[in-house]
């Protein structure tokens, strides 16, 4: 189904983008450690940059992990049911999860808009960077996760109704 493939591609590229953030995170942390211990000159930005980049990796990886089936599952019920039964349970679960995540995303977008308008800083260090870029990533990550849940719901409901899909786009 084209919409499911499109959602899968969004999740794939979100995960790839999140993976790219690992390199600057490592470089920033190495710089901080060398600066702190070799030159006794800790940075004012390392803590905030590290939690924002680690959060970005996590948030952009949520939908990718779901796409690839890497989230933790409790599957003892799944083992006892036929494929359609599992697909029905999973489909209902993903519909409920997508609904909650779309609501959360809407709330996060409102929060992002508020901190963008006010120019609010993080308030956690002397650096005090504007927090709106990170709040944007929050909304984006959960929005993509909601979309991937919707895609999984559609895939499972197609199985329930006897219309198998070809796996996610790679």
C-alpha positions as CSV (number, residue, x, y, z in Angstrom):
1,X,0.0,0.0,0.0
2,X,1.6,3.3,-1.1
3,X,0.8,5.2,2.2
4,X,2.4,2.5,4.3
5,X,5.5,2.5,2.0
6,X,5.7,6.3,2.3
7,X,5.5,6.2,6.1
8,X,8.2,3.5,6.1
9,X,10.5,5.7,4.0
10,X,10.0,8.6,6.3
11,X,10.9,6.4,9.3
12,X,13.9,5.0,7.4
13,X,15.3,8.5,6.7
14,X,14.5,9.7,10.2
15,X,16.6,6.8,11.6
16,X,19.4,7.6,9.2
17,X,19.3,11.3,10.1
18,X,19.4,10.3,13.8
19,X,22.4,8.1,13.2
20,X,24.3,11.0,11.6
21,X,24.0,12.9,14.9
22,X,26.1,10.3,16.6
23,X,29.3,11.6,15.1
24,X,29.0,15.2,16.3
25,X,27.9,13.9,19.7
26,X,31.1,11.8,20.0
27,X,33.3,14.7,18.8
28,X,31.7,17.1,21.2
29,X,32.2,14.7,24.1
30,X,35.8,14.0,23.2
31,X,36.4,17.8,23.0
32,X,34.8,18.3,26.4
33,X,36.9,15.5,28.0
34,X,40.2,16.7,26.5
35,X,39.3,20.4,27.4
36,X,38.4,19.5,30.9
37,X,41.1,17.1,31.9
38,X,44.1,18.1,29.7
39,X,43.6,21.9,29.9
40,X,41.4,22.3,33.0
41,X,39.0,24.3,30.9
42,X,35.6,22.7,30.9
43,X,33.1,24.0,28.3
44,X,29.9,25.8,29.2
45,X,28.0,24.0,26.4
46,X,28.9,20.3,26.6
47,X,26.1,19.2,29.0
48,X,23.3,20.9,27.1
49,X,24.6,19.9,23.7
50,X,25.0,16.3,24.8
51,X,21.5,15.8,26.1
52,X,20.0,17.6,23.1
53,X,21.9,15.5,20.6
54,X,21.3,12.3,22.5
55,X,17.6,13.2,22.7
56,X,17.6,13.9,18.9
57,X,19.1,10.5,18.2
58,X,16.5,8.8,20.4
59,X,13.5,10.8,19.0
60,X,14.5,10.4,15.4
61,X,15.1,6.7,16.0
62,X,11.7,5.9,17.5
63,X,9.8,5.4,14.2
64,X,12.8,3.7,12.6
65,X,13.0,1.1,15.5
66,X,9.3,0.4,15.1
67,X,9.6,0.1,11.4
68,X,12.4,-2.5,11.9
69,X,10.6,-4.4,14.6
70,X,13.2,-3.5,17.2
71,X,10.9,-2.4,20.1
72,X,10.5,-4.8,23.0
73,X,7.6,-7.1,22.6
74,X,5.8,-9.4,25.1
75,X,4.9,-12.1,22.7
76,X,3.7,-15.1,24.8
77,X,0.1,-14.5,23.6
78,X,1.3,-14.1,20.0
79,X,2.8,-17.6,20.1
80,X,-0.6,-19.1,21.0
81,X,-2.7,-17.3,18.3
82,X,-2.9,-17.6,14.6
83,X,-1.4,-14.8,12.4
84,X,-4.7,-13.1,11.9
85,X,-5.4,-13.0,15.7
86,X,-2.0,-11.5,16.3
87,X,-2.6,-9.0,13.6
88,X,-6.0,-8.0,15.1
89,X,-4.5,-7.5,18.5
90,X,-1.5,-5.6,17.2
91,X,-3.7,-3.5,14.8
92,X,-6.0,-2.4,17.7
93,X,-2.9,-1.6,19.8
94,X,-1.3,0.4,17.1
95,X,-4.5,2.4,16.5
96,X,-4.8,3.3,20.2
97,X,-1.0,4.1,20.3
98,X,-1.2,6.3,17.2
99,X,-4.2,8.2,18.6
100,X,-2.4,8.9,21.8
101,X,0.8,9.9,20.0
102,X,-1.0,12.2,17.6
103,X,-2.5,13.9,20.7
104,X,0.9,14.1,22.3
105,X,2.4,15.5,19.1
106,X,-0.3,18.2,18.9
107,X,0.6,19.2,22.5
108,X,4.3,19.2,21.7
109,X,3.7,21.4,18.6
110,X,1.8,23.9,20.8
111,X,4.7,23.8,23.3
112,X,7.2,24.4,20.5
113,X,5.2,27.4,19.2
114,X,5.1,28.9,22.7
115,X,8.9,28.6,23.3
116,X,9.6,29.9,19.8
117,X,7.5,33.0,20.3
118,X,9.0,33.8,23.7
119,X,12.6,32.9,22.7
120,X,12.9,30.8,25.9
121,X,16.3,29.5,26.8
122,X,17.0,26.1,28.4
123,X,18.0,27.7,31.7
124,X,20.2,24.8,32.6
125,X,23.7,26.4,32.2
126,X,25.5,29.6,31.6
127,X,25.2,28.9,27.8
128,X,21.4,29.0,28.0
129,X,20.7,28.2,24.3
130,X,17.2,28.7,22.8
131,X,15.2,25.6,23.5
132,X,12.9,25.8,20.5
133,X,15.0,23.7,18.1
134,X,15.0,20.8,20.5
135,X,11.3,21.2,21.1
136,X,10.8,21.0,17.3
137,X,12.7,17.7,17.3
138,X,10.5,16.5,20.1
139,X,7.4,17.2,18.1
140,X,8.9,15.8,14.9
141,X,10.1,12.6,16.5
142,X,6.8,11.8,18.2
143,X,4.9,12.8,15.0
144,X,6.9,10.4,13.0
145,X,6.4,7.7,15.6
146,X,2.7,8.3,15.5
147,X,2.7,8.0,11.7
148,X,4.7,4.7,11.9
149,X,2.2,3.4,14.4
150,X,-0.6,4.3,12.0
151,X,1.3,2.5,9.2
152,X,1.7,-0.6,11.4
153,X,-2.0,-0.5,12.2
154,X,-2.8,-0.5,8.5
155,X,-0.4,-3.3,7.8
156,X,-1.9,-5.4,10.6
157,X,-5.5,-4.7,9.5
158,X,-4.7,-5.7,6.0
159,X,-3.5,-9.0,7.4
160,X,-6.8,-9.3,9.4
161,X,-8.8,-8.8,6.2
162,X,-6.7,-11.2,4.2
163,X,-4.8,-8.6,2.1
164,X,-1.1,-9.3,2.8
165,X,1.4,-6.5,2.2
166,X,4.9,-6.7,0.9
167,X,7.2,-5.5,3.8
168,X,8.5,-2.0,4.4
169,X,10.3,-0.1,1.7
170,X,14.1,-0.3,2.1
